Amino acid sequence: KEDLSTKENTQKAGAWFPEEDEYPRRQGCLEGKAAQGSQETNRGLIHLFSGAVQSRLMKGEQYLNKPGQYAQVYREGGSWTDNLLVVRALASELNLSRYGISVSKRVGNAVTRNRLKRLLREISRATPLKPGWDIVFIVRRRAATADYAELNQSVRGILSRAGIIAEVYEESDSGND
């Protein structure tokens, strides 16, 4: 038997390895030099837009993402309710507020639950709060048929009763009534 190199064995088995002049992701794509130029352009565009997108999106550290964090809020936090939501909140020592969203399967199918989570994330991002709170939104069944305006009004009402909304937001909101 011949002692073949790994590359020769994989070529016989039908595996594909990129050649030096090919783009490494797919066979037959642009040559390496052309792909590098477009990658550099793309990196520049991503860099230009990353600041605008980043300011609109919540950072990962602004979410409650561990079961222990939820459990602590449930165990030690206060509770405020209305017909669409239950909000549990606990003061923390952090300089930012963190959010968690709990939507039971009883609320609806996966499409409905994900829609409610997206709406609540957007409302949470757009509502300026006092720093240092861990907040869990627990969605009730009635919220499945609610639209953005109803959920927004519900969140604002509950958070203002809890005393969590920043004063700047309350002043601008009271001037519109």
Buried (B, 14 or more C-beta within 10 A) or exposed (E): EEEEEEEEEEEEEEEEEEEEEBBEEEEEEBEBEEBEEEEEEEEEEEEEEEEEEEEEEBEEEBBBEEEEBBEBBBEEBEBBBBEBBBBBBBBBEEEEBBBBBBBEEEBBEEEBBEBBBEBBBBBBEEBBBBEBBBBBBBBBEBBBEBEEEBBBBBBBBBBBEBEBBBEEBEEEEEEEE
